[in-house]
């Protein structure tokens, strides 16, 4: 029996390619840059499956040229690159890679909390530029205490809870907002508050909501104005959850004290005004970026794809109604 033909749309670990090659005929785009949309569509034609990335837009137009496609498996927990209704309509299984990146992304959130609060990046630049002339008591690098501060989490899912657990060592008060309050055994000492109180009380506000039309610009000018002028905003969720233009204005006008950002609107086309602000720490979407975690993500995506193409239910199926339709 011929092996199913699949596309791996971006450079990935050799171990993952070896695993896929054992059971699939792999068309491998061995470059760490996304395929242009027309090339992506062309290379999906005739394929039964795809190992995809957040940079790959899979929509109705792409699916129309890939009638053999059975599964697309994202190497990511997010899937806003998928037109999920179109995939379901076409009978194509879609999967993601939840859980394996939770702790690593929580670590990144904390790296940004500490770096932003204590102005680590700016101080590092200052020293490297030879501008440090000696220790001062009332110096130019006065930051904010993290210990005993109030940590606010918007989106208390698995990663949000991992961020909250780390706050214990800093003796922080933790508050959170979800549309639905968690069961008490999952709150782990955190307190549910409404959105107004979250914005008003948080010293460090960490965003952990997925991107969707409902969360587009969830944090905009009004929300930033409601925060403390001493507060810091941390975004390791998705670009577009924050109105970047409004955030730049809020930082410029000192409406909030600082921000730590791993994601941006229209990335990698970063708004250049961010680079002129010394109150913001910028990282290039590295929330899950350790070798161990990225390998685990890619292997889980491969497991999803192999299962889907061998007639099994993938471990992380996003549109199970596809299977129900096939059964009926």
C-alpha positions, 0 to 999 in steps of 0.5 A: 500500500502506498504511503499517504502523501503529506506536506511539512510546510516549514523547517522542523527537527530531524527527529520529526521528519524521520518519524513521519518518513517512516509512514508517509511520503513527505514533501518537506519545505526545509526552510524556516520561512513560511511558504507564500500562499500560492505555493502553499496551495500548490504543494497541498494539491494531491496531499492527504495531510499537512504538518502546518504552522501558525504562518500557514493560512488554511481556508476555503480557497486553499481547500478547494485545490486540495480535495484529497486532504484529510488532516491538517495538524498545527505545530501550535496550541493556537489555530487562528490560521485555520478556517475551522468551519471551512475545514469541517465543511470539507471533511478535513480533520484539524488538530493542535498541540495543547498542554506540552507548552504550558510550563514553558510559556508560563516561564516566558511570562515570568521572564517578561514580568521580572524584566519589565518590572526591574528594567533589565533590558534597558539597564543591560543596554546602558551598561554595554554602552559604557554609560554606567559611571558608578552605583547610585542610591537614587539611580536612573533604574528604579523599578517596581517590586514584584513581591507582594504585588497583585498579579492579574491574569486575564484567561485562567486556562492551563497556562494562566494557572501555571503563571499563577502557581509561580506567584506563590514564591513572590508572595503575590496576591493573584486575581483573575478573570474568565467569563466563567469562574473556575471550580474552587479546586482549580483556582489554587488560591487565586480570586475571581474578579470582574473585568473592571476590578481586574484592570483596576487592581492588577499591578501586573496584568498577564494576558492569556486569552486566545485570539478570535474576533471576540478577543480582538482589541480586548485591551484597548484605550479604555481598558488601559486607561482603567489600569493603575499608572504604576501597572505593567501589561504582559502579553504572551497570548496573541497579537491583536488581543491588544490594540498596539497603537493604544498601548504605545500611546498609553506608554508614551503618556505614562498611563501605565508604567511598562509592558512586556510583549512577546506577540504583536499585531501584524507580526513580524511587522512591528510598529516601530514606535515600540522601539523608541520606548524604554518602558517596554520589553520586546521579544520575538514570539518565543513563548514556547521557544526551548528545544525540548518544548518545540520538539514535543510540540512537533512530535505531538503534531506528528502523532496527530497526523499519523493517527488521522491518516491511519484511520484513528481519532487524533489525540487533539482533534479540534473538529470532532464533528468531522468524524461524526459525519463520516460515521453517519 
